[in-house]
Amino acid sequence: ISTGPNLIINFVSEIGSYSGSPLYYWAVFDFHETQTEGNKVEGTLCDETFTSNSGKIHSPKNSLIYLNPTEDVVCSYRISTHAAKHNRISLLLEFTRFNPTKDCSSCTSSSADHLEVLDRGQEHLPGSKHSLCYSACSNLNQSLEVISTGPSLSIKMFIAKSTAMANYFRNKTPIFQARYTFLHPAVCGPTLIKATSPGYIRFPDSQDFTEENVYCIWDLITLMVNSKMFRKTYFRFHFPYLVSCRSESSNISL
C-alpha cells in the first residue's frame, strides 16, 4: 500500500532480458480516495475535527481501513464552534447505511456496527449528555436535525473488525452522511436564561447587528412548583421594529 498518490514498480533481472521467456510478471492495482472534509487528527486512524461555520461529514472514503483490521474501526468526528462567535450547532443527519447484523440486542453493542451522536453540552439542560444511536437494526432512512445544547457536538462511528472487510472494503457508498452549520451567534446573547423571576429576552443583544441570516435558540429554565408540576410560563412579544415583513424569513417559535 502506497503512502501517497504515486507508486513506482520496477522489475529487475540479474541474468538479462526475459524476452521470449514463458516467465512474466503481472499485478492488479486499485485506487482508494483518502481526502477528508474535516481536519485529520494526527496519530489516529480516521478521526477528524470541524471548525468551519458549515460543512459536510461522511464516513471515510478510504476503504483500506476496513481491510483485515486488527481491532475494531472507530472514527470520531468532533464539531466545535468559535466560542466568541457561535454557541450552538445544527447537525442534519441524512442517512446511515449499515449492513444487516444478527445482533439487535443493543444499538451500541460491540458486535453491531453503529453511529452515535454525542452531546456533551450544558449539563443542567434536558437532553444534555445524551446520545442518539443508529445501527443496521435501526438505520436512519430520512433526514433528522439535531441541535446541540452547547458549542460542541461529536459523532462516533463503530465498525466491528470481524465483519469490516466483508461489509465495507471497496464499498464506495458512504456508510453515513451529515451536514452541519453553526447557530446562535453573539448577537443573540446568552443561550441560557434562568427564569427565577419575571424578565425579558432582548434581540438583538447588541447594536452591532450586521449578520444577514440569524438563528437564535434560547433555553428558558423555570422553577418547579413541586416534584410533579411545572410553573406556567407566559410570553408577551414586543417588536419595536421589524427586520423583515415576510413571515417566511423572520419568525419566532416556542
N, C-alpha and C positions, 0 to 999 in steps of 0.2 A: 504494500500500500504506500503510495507516494505521500510525502509531507507537504506537497504543494500542487500547483496546476500542471506541472510538467514532469515527464518520466522518460528517460532515455534507456533503450535496450540495445546492448552491443554484443554481438556474437563473435567470439574469438576462437580461432583454431591454431593449435601449435604445430600441426602437421601439414598445413597447406589448405588449398581450396577443397570444398566438399562438392564442387560442381560435378554433376553426373552421379553422385553417390545416392544410394537409397536412404541415407540418413538425412533428416531435416528437422527443423525446429518450428514450433508454432505456439501461439499464445492467444488467449482470449482476454480482452480488457473491457472495462466498464467505467462510465463516468458517474461520479457522485457529487452532487452540489453541496457546498459547505457554507454558503452565505447565510447570514442570520439577519433578523430585523432589529434585534437589540444589540447591546454591548456584551461580548463574551466575557465570562468570568474566568480569569486565568486559574489553571490548576483543576478545573472541573471538566466533566465530560460534555455537558450541554447546557450549563446554567447561563442565563442572560439577565441583564438589568436594563430597565427602560426609564428614561428621564425626559424624553421629548414630550411636548404638550399633547400629542396624539400619536397613535401608531397601530401597527398590526402585530399580532403574536400568533405563532403556529408551532406545531411540533417540528423537530429537526428535519431538514431536508436531506441530511446526510444519513442514509440508512445503514452505513457501515457500523454505526454504534450498536446496531442490533445483530451484528454478525458474531455468533459464538461468544456472547458476553460472559465474563467470569463472575459477574454479580448482577443484581437487578439494575435496570436502567432507570435512573431517577433524574429528571430535569426540572430545575426550579427557575421560575421567571418572576422577578421582583419589579414592580412598578412603583416609583417614588416621585412625588411632586416636589416642586421647589417651595419650601415652606412659606417663603415670603410672598409667593405669587398665587398658589392654589392650595386648597385644603381637602379636596375630595377627588375621587376617581370614578368615572363611569366605565365599566367593563361590559362589553357586549359579546357574550359567548355565542358564536354562530353555530357550531356543531361539534360533536365528538363522534369518532368512528372506530371504536374498539372492536376487535374481532370477538366472536362468541366465546364464552367460557362456561364451564360446568359449575364453577363455584360462585353462587349468588348469595352466600350467607351474609356477606358484609361488603359494602362498596369499597372500603379501604383495606380489604383483605390482601395479604402479601401474595396471594395466588391469583388475584384478579387485577388485570390492567385497569387503571383508573386515573381520573383527573380530579384534583381538589382545588377549590378557590378558597384561599385563607385570608381572613380579615383580622388583623391584629391591631385594630384601631382603638378608639376610646372605650375603655373597659366599662364605664358606667352606662353605656348605651345598650338598649336591647339589640341583640343580634351581633354584638361585638364578640370577638374571639370565636366566631363561628366559622363553619366551613360548608361549602357545597361540594357534593361529590357525584361524579358520573362515571359509569363503567360500561362494560359490554352488556350488563344486565339492565342498565338504565341509560342508554345513550341519549344525548341531547339532540333532538331532531328539529327543534325550532329555536330561533334566537331568544336569548334571555339576558336582560340587563341586570347588572349587579352594581350597586352604589356603595362605595366604601364608607366606613364610619370615620376614617381618618385619612392622612396624607400618603398612605401606602397600602398596597394590595399584592398578594402573592398567588401564583399558580404553580402547582406541583403535578407533574406527570410521572406516573409509575408504570413500568413495563416489567413483567416477570421475566427473569433470564431464561427460564425453561422453555418458553414459547416465543421469545422475542424474535429469533431468526425466522421461524416458520411463519409467523404472523406479519412481520413488518419489514424484513430485509428485502431490498429492491422494490419496495412499495412506494410509489411516488405520490400517492394520495395522502394529504395531511391527516394525522390522527385527530387533531383538534385545530380549531382556528378561532381567533377572537380579535376584537378591536377595542381600543381604549381611548379616552380623552380626559383631560383634567377639567374639574369643575370648581365652583365656589372660589372665585378669585378674591383678592384682598378687598376689593370694593364692596363685597358682600358683608364684610365684618366677621365676627366670630361665628363658628358653626354651632356652638352650644350656648343655649340660653337657659339658665336656671330660673324658673318662674316661681320663686318663693313668695312673690307679691306682684300686684299689677305692674305691668311695664309695657315696653314697646320694642318693636323691631324696625329699624330705620334702614332704608335703602335709597340711594347709595350711602354707604357708611362714611364716605369722604367726598369732597367736592371734585376730586380728580376722576371723573367718570369718562374715560376715553375708549373703553372697550366696546366693540360692536355687538358681540353676542355674549351674554352673561347668563349663567345658570347657577342660581344660589339655592342651597338646601340648608335649612336651619333645623336643629333638634331642640325642641322646647320640652324641658324636663319639669313636670309639675309634681306637687306633693300628693300623697295618697291620704284620703280621709281615714281609712283604716286598711286592714290587710286584704279586704275584699272589694273595696270601692275606690275608684279613681276620682279625683276632683274634676268637676266640669270646667272646661276652658272655653271662653268666648273670645271671638276675634272681631275687631272693627277695623276696616281698611280706610285709609285716607290717602288720596292721591293729590298732592299739591300741583303736580304736573305729570303728564303722560309722555313717555319716551316715544311711543307709537300708538296710534289709534287702532291698529289692526290686531284683532284678538289672536290671530294665529301666530303673531310674532312676539307679543307681550302678554303674559298671563300669570296668574297665581293659583296654586292648587294646595289643598290640605290633605 
